[in-house]
Amino acid sequence: MNRIPAAIIGLGRIASLLEEDRLREKPCTHAGAISANPDCVLAGGYDLDEKRRELFAEHWGVPVYADAGEMLRSINPQILIIATYPDSHYEYCRLAAACNVPLVICEKPLADTLSAARKIAALASNEHGTNGSGPVIITNHERRYSADYIKAREILSSGKLGPLLSVRAVLCMGKNKRLLDVLWHDGTHMADALMFLTGLQLKHRNCRGAKLTASAGTAWLEGELIQPKTSVTPNRERCPASAPIPVIMELGAGRDHLIFEMEFSCTAGRLRIGNGIFEVWESAESPYAEKFRSLKKTKENFTGSTGYFANMVSDAVSCVREPGRQPVSSAADGLAVTEYLASVKAWR
């Protein structure tokens, strides 16, 4: 079977440069994942920056272009990765549609505005049985493809911890970034992970604490998980819950470290997951007081490779070779996250 040609628009960190990070699980970039997949071939890249084009060509040994349209016409890729800033995502998705690219992998967030995200979702083909004018679009919400998050979803949906009652999440990223920028950068992953793990729709209700335009302090985003009108992802498993489920997200600045973690509190236990965290706690007779129960940490954990980038490319390959197949992380999923982010932004 012929290998699928893939091209990349935007040759920065997530496209290629992070592959040099010695500590990250590999592959950890789009170029690395495409090159590692036996069903794909990296065919070229485009960037406005000449230096980035030179570095990309030297590292991957493929042609580079200073014009995106020229690259698409020359290579005719079946997979196109858009790894640029969010304000350009719609224009490149539209270009991909005009050049009959069958599948696009778009970086998160899907767009910088709700209006643009809606245009991308409307452009995408094969969303809930509709047939848009453009390609199948995968939103790179990488935790949907990560083995630890997939395992966590299975635990929550199995009901072994009982129905879900509440969720607490913490996101801190650096010292000087505006809280709103932190939310739109890594908060995209957090919002999507909450929806992926529960099968529910995340809605914003209130904001307390520091202003979202501040670069210091802490804001608390109050929200809830509700039953979606339609399943955003096909065959999604949902955790047992009597929605709406209250959610509190602590959004912090002024720290010299990254925190990304979520805690799901259920009637008979809890699950914690995040960067470097995978814990399952179950209710048991308390060793501290008679006729009480406490939470006891189980031996269940997660070790090894998560395959987050590799699994995403495998999903893209399957969608190209199986017309009509729904991606694990669709444009509709990307739109759902952008709807949440836009509703929070309105509170600033």
N, C-alpha and C positions, 0 to 999 in steps of 0.2 A: 504494500500500500504506500502511495506517495506521501512524503512528509509535507506537512502543512506550513506554508510560508507565513511568517509573522513579522510585523514591522512595529516600530515604536516612535511615537511623537512625544518629544520632550525627553532629553537624555541626562537628567539630573540624578538626584540621590536614589529615589525609588526605582528609577529605570535601570540604573547601572552602578552608581558610585558606592552604594552601601555594600556591595559584594566584597569590598575591600575590608569591611569590618570583621576582625578575626573572631569576635565573640558571638556574632549572630549565627543562628541556625541557617544553613545553606540548603537550597537557594533562598536569597532574601531580596531579590530584585526581579523585575520583569525579564530583563535580558538573561539573568542567571537561570530563571525557571524555564524560559523558552529553550535555552541551550541544553538544559538537562533533560528535557522531555524528548524521548526517542521518536515521537510522532510529529515533532515540529522542527523547523529550521529558522533561525534568526536571519532575516533577509536584508534588513537595513534599518536606518534610524534617521530621524529629522530633528534638528534643533536650530533656533536662530543664532545661538552662540557658537562661534567658530571653534573656540577652545574645547567646548564639550563635544562637538562633532569629532574633533581630532582624537580626543581621549577615547571616545566610544569606538571609533574605527580601529584604533591601535589595540584596544583591549579585546574586541570581539571579532576583528578581521572581516567586517562587512562594509558595504558602501554606505555613505552618509549623504544627506541632502540638506540644502538650505531652503528648499521649497517643499512643503508637505504634499501639495498636489502632484508635483513632479515625482516624488517618491511613490505615491500610490499608483500613478499611471505606469511607472517603470517596473515596480515589483509586483503589483496586483496581489497584495496579501489577502489571505483568508482570515487572518486574525490581526487586528490593529489595536495596539495598546496606546491609550491617551494618558500620559503621565505629566501633564502640564498643570498650571494653576487653574483652580475651578472656574474662573471667569471666562476661560477659553473652551471649556468642555463642550458646550453646545455647538459652537462653530465647527469644531473638529468632528463631532458626531454627525453633523450635517454634511460635512465634506466626505466622510466615510460612506454615508448613504448615497451621495451623488456618484461616488466611485464604485458602488455596488460591493462594498466590503461586507461579507456575511456576518462577521462577529466582531464586536468591539469590547475590549476590557477598559473600563473608565475608572480612573482613580477617584477616591473619595475626597470630599463630599461630591455627590453627583454634579452639583453646580453651586455657584456662589449665591444664587437667589432662588426663591421658590418658583418664580416664573420660568426661569431657564431650566430648572429641574423638571417641571411639567412638560416643557417642550421636548426634552430628551426622552422622557417616558412615553410621550405620544409618538415620538419618532420610532421608538424601538418596536421591532417585530416580535410576535409570539408571546405577548403578555396577556395571559388569561384568555387565550383563544382569539384575541384580536390580531390584526395583521397591519402593523404600522408600515410606513414607507421606508424604514431604514433597517439596520442590522439588528440581530439579537445583541443585547447589551448586558454585560456583566459589570456590576459595581464592585470594585475591589474592597469589600468589607471582609478582610482576611480571616477574621475569627470564625466565620461560617465554614471555613475550610480547615480549621485547626483541630487536630484530633482531640486535644484536651477539652475544647469547648463542645465538640460533638459528644464526647463522653458525658460532660456535665448536663447537656440537654437530655440525654438518655436517662440519667439519674432523676432529673426533675420530672420528666414526663412519665416515668415508671410508677410514680406515686409512693415509692418506698419511704420518702420523707414526709408524706402526707401532703395535703393541699397547701399551696403557697399562700402566705398571709401578708408579707411585706418584703420590700427590697431596699437595701442601703448600698449606695455606690460612692466611691471616692475617686476623684480625678485631680491630680496636681501635676503640673508640668513646667518646671523651671521657675526662675526668680522674677523675671521682668515682663513676662507676656501678659497681655490683657486677658482677663477671664473669658471674655467672649471669643478671643482667638484660640484659647486653649480648648474651649467647647467645640468650635468648628474644626479644629485640627484633630485631636484625639477623641473628643466627645462624640464625633461621628461613629467611631468604633464602639464606644460605650453604649450609645443609644441603640445601635443596630444589634449589639450583643444581647442587650436586655430583651429585645423583641425576638431575636433568634432563639434564645434559651427558653423563653416562655411560650412562644407562639402567639403572644398578645401584642397589641398596638400601644406604643408609648405616647402619652399626651402630657403636655405641660399645663400646670395649673397656677403656680405662684413662684415668686422669687424673693428671697430674704437675704439679709446680710450686705456684703459689699456690692457696689454697683458693677455691672458686667463690663463697663468700660474701664474699670480700675485695673492697675497692674500689681496690686498688693491686696492682701486680705482674703476673705473667704465668702463665697456666696452659697446659699443652699437652694437648690432647685426642687420645688415640690411638684410631683406629678403623679400619674397613675397609669397602670397597665390595664387596658380594656379589651374586650373581645373585638377583633377586627370585623368589619362588614364583610370582607372577603379575605380568603387566605392569601397573604402576600407571596408566600412561597408554596409551591405545590407539595402536597403530602406532608405538610408541616405537623410535627407532633406538638401538642400543647400540654403544659404541665397542669395537673389538677389545681383549679383555682376558682374561687367565687369572685370574679372580677366585679368592680375595679379593685386592683391591688395597689396600695399606696407605695410610692417610690420617693425616696429622698436622695438627691445627688449632691455631694459636697464638692464644690469646684474651688480649687485653691491656687493662689499664686504666692510668690515670696519664698518658696521652698527651693533648696538646692538639689532636689531629687524628684524623680518621677514616681507617682503613685497611680496605679490603675487596678482597681479591685471592686468586686461586687459581692454582696452577701444576700443570699436568698433564705429568708426565714419561713419555715414550714411548721405545720402542727406537730410533727414528730422529729424534727431535726433541722439542720441548716447546711447550706453549701456555700463555700467561698471559692471564688476563682478570680484570677487576674494575672498580672505579670509576676511570674515565679510563684504563684499561689494555686494550689488545688487541695481543698480540704472538704471532707464530708464528716458531719457530726450527727449522731443519732441519739434519741432520747433513751435513757437508761435509769435504773434506780440510783438515787443519789448516794454517794459514799459519805456525804457531809451531814445529812439530816434524814431522820426517819419519815416515811410517808411522803417524800418528795422525789421528784425526778430531775435529773440534770442532763446536760448534753455531754456526750463522750465522743471524742475524736476517734473515727474508725481508721483502719489501716488502708483504706481505699485512697489511692493517690494516682498521680500521672507522672510518668517519666519517659524520657526518650524524645524522638523527633515528632514534631506536630505536623509537618508536611504542609504548612499553611500556604506557601506559594506554589509548591508542586501540585497540590490538589486543585488549586484554582485553575492552573493551566490545563490539567487533565479534564476539568469540567468544560473549559472552553473547547478543547478538542472534541469531546463528546457532543457538544452542541453543534459544532460544524459538521460532524459526520452523521448526526442523527437529526435531520430537519424536524422542527416542531418540538424538540426537547426543551424543557424549561431549565434555565441555569439555577444553581443553588443560590446565587446572589444576583438578583435581577435589577433592571432599571426601576421596577416598582418598589423594590426594597430600598433602593437609593432615594427614591422620591419620598418614601415614608420617613426616612431619617431627616431629609431636608425639611419636610413639613414640621417636624419636631424642632429642629434648630431654628427655623424661621419664627416659630411661635415663642421660643425663648428670647430671641433677639428683639422681639417687639416689646419686651419688658424693660429694656435698658433705659 
